[in-house]
Amino acid sequence: MTARAGHENRVYILVGDTPMDGLTGALISGVNSITYEDLVEALDVTCFGDLSKKRIFGLGDVSFSLEGKYIPDDADGQKKLRARTYAYIGIYPEGEEKEGVQFPVLITKFSLKADASGTQDISVGFEGNGEPITLPVRAI
């Protein structure tokens, strides 16, 4: 897991269209990094005769990527990371003892890479599918 300020960044998945609560969702093992991008469209509203472009904010979006070591025995976590899947991805950046955030997502990419040394890595891509939701403190 990636560390931040002495805490582990924990990532959970729950397949389907129901958000996680403090009990549901499976920990994804082997995560080395997760990248979260908060995106927004910039809409051009320039009028004829303006000397400079003018823009306003449009719709927001999120995008994720997750990378880590492939763990074939992680049936509850990694095996659910397959393209063409609707899910909720939950992130606890400060550890499970504090609230996290979860996002409804479409899993749009799953890659498995194996090198000559026998190491296998995964890379997973997610696209946002709605508003972020607070993820309650994890009941351990």
BAKE-884907 format. One record per residue (C-alpha): z, y, x. Coordinates in steps of 0.2 Angstrom, whole numbers. Each point is the difference from the previous one (the first is absolute). Example, Ala and Ser with C-alpha at 12.3 -4.5 7.8 and 13.67 -1.06 7.14 Angstrom:
% residues 2
{z = 39&y = -22&x = 62} .
{z = -3&y = 17&x = 6} .
This chain:
% residues 140
{z = 0&y = 0&x = 0} .
{z = -3&y = 18&x = 5} .
{z = 16&y = 10&x = 4} .
{z = 3&y = 18&x = -4} .
{z = 17&y = 9&x = 5} .
{z = 9&y = -17&x = 1} .
{z = -6&y = -7&x = -16} .
{z = -13&y = -13&x = -4} .
{z = -15&y = 5&x = -10} .
{z = 0&y = -14&x = -13} .
{z = -16&y = -4&x = -11} .
{z = 0&y = -10&x = -16} .
{z = -13&y = -6&x = -12} .
{z = 0&y = -4&x = -18} .
{z = -17&y = -6&x = -7} .
{z = -4&y = 5&x = -18} .
{z = 2&y = 16&x = -10} .
{z = 19&y = 1&x = -2} .
{z = 9&y = 11&x = 13} .
{z = 14&y = -7&x = 11} .
{z = 18&y = 3&x = -4} .
{z = 14&y = -3&x = 13} .
{z = -1&y = -19&x = -2} .
{z = -19&y = -4&x = -2} .
{z = -14&y = 0&x = 14} .
{z = -1&y = -10&x = 15} .
{z = 2&y = 6&x = 18} .
{z = -16&y = -1&x = 10} .
{z = 4&y = -8&x = 17} .
{z = -8&y = 4&x = 17} .
{z = -4&y = 18&x = -4} .
{z = -3&y = 10&x = 16} .
{z = -5&y = 16&x = -8} .
{z = -5&y = 8&x = -17} .
{z = -10&y = 16&x = -1} .
{z = 2&y = 11&x = -16} .
{z = -12&y = 14&x = -4} .
{z = 3&y = 12&x = -14} .
{z = -17&y = 7&x = -4} .
{z = -7&y = 14&x = -12} .
{z = -17&y = 5&x = -4} .
{z = -6&y = 18&x = 4} .
{z = -11&y = 6&x = -14} .
{z = -13&y = 14&x = 4} .
{z = 2&y = 14&x = -12} .
{z = -11&y = 13&x = 9} .
{z = -9&y = 12&x = -11} .
{z = -17&y = 7&x = 3} .
{z = 1&y = 15&x = 12} .
{z = 17&y = -5&x = 8} .
{z = 0&y = 2&x = 19} .
{z = 11&y = -15&x = 3} .
{z = 3&y = -16&x = -8} .
{z = 15&y = -2&x = -12} .
{z = 8&y = -16&x = -5} .
{z = 14&y = -6&x = -11} .
{z = 9&y = -17&x = 0} .
{z = -6&y = -14&x = -10} .
{z = 6&y = -17&x = -3} .
{z = 13&y = -8&x = 12} .
{z = -2&y = -18&x = 7} .
{z = 9&y = -11&x = 12} .
{z = -7&y = -12&x = 13} .
{z = 10&y = -13&x = 11} .
{z = -4&y = -12&x = 14} .
{z = 12&y = -13&x = 6} .
{z = -1&y = -10&x = 16} .
{z = 10&y = -14&x = 7} .
{z = 1&y = -18&x = 6} .
{z = -7&y = -13&x = -11} .
{z = 14&y = -12&x = -6} .
{z = -8&y = -13&x = -11} .
{z = 17&y = -7&x = -6} .
{z = 4&y = 17&x = -8} .
{z = -5&y = -6&x = -18} .
{z = 10&y = 13&x = -9} .
{z = -7&y = 15&x = 10} .
{z = -15&y = -2&x = 11} .
{z = -9&y = -12&x = -11} .
{z = 0&y = 12&x = -14} .
{z = -10&y = 13&x = 11} .
{z = -17&y = -5&x = -6} .
{z = -15&y = 12&x = -5} .
{z = -4&y = 2&x = -18} .
{z = 19&y = 0&x = -5} .
{z = 10&y = 13&x = -10} .
{z = 17&y = 2&x = 7} .
{z = 15&y = 12&x = 4} .
{z = 3&y = 3&x = 18} .
{z = 18&y = 6&x = 3} .
{z = 6&y = 9&x = 16} .
{z = 18&y = 3&x = 6} .
{z = -3&y = 11&x = 15} .
{z = 19&y = 2&x = 3} .
{z = 5&y = -18&x = -4} .
{z = 4&y = -8&x = -17} .
{z = 17&y = 9&x = -1} .
{z = -9&y = 16&x = -5} .
{z = -13&y = 3&x = -14} .
{z = -18&y = -3&x = 5} .
{z = -17&y = 3&x = -8} .
{z = -12&y = -12&x = -8} .
{z = -19&y = 2&x = -5} .
{z = -11&y = -9&x = -12} .
{z = -15&y = -5&x = 11} .
{z = -16&y = -10&x = 1} .
{z = -1&y = -11&x = 15} .
{z = -17&y = 4&x = 6} .
{z = 0&y = -9&x = 17} .
{z = 7&y = -15&x = 9} .
{z = -5&y = -4&x = 18} .
{z = 6&y = -14&x = 11} .
{z = -3&y = 1&x = 18} .
{z = 3&y = -14&x = 13} .
{z = -2&y = 2&x = 19} .
{z = -2&y = -12&x = 14} .
{z = 19&y = -1&x = 3} .
{z = 3&y = -7&x = -17} .
{z = 8&y = 16&x = -7} .
{z = -5&y = 4&x = -18} .
{z = 1&y = 18&x = -7} .
{z = -2&y = 6&x = -18} .
{z = -7&y = 17&x = -6} .
{z = 1&y = 5&x = -18} .
{z = -7&y = 15&x = -10} .
{z = 7&y = 7&x = -16} .
{z = -6&y = 14&x = -11} .
{z = 12&y = 9&x = -12} .
{z = -1&y = -4&x = -19} .
{z = 12&y = 13&x = -7} .
{z = 15&y = 11&x = 3} .
{z = 14&y = -5&x = 13} .
{z = 16&y = -7&x = -8} .
{z = 17&y = 1&x = 8} .
{z = 6&y = -17&x = 6} .
{z = 18&y = -3&x = -3} .
{z = 12&y = -6&x = 13} .
{z = -3&y = -18&x = 4} .
{z = 13&y = -12&x = -7} .
{z = 2&y = -12&x = 15} .
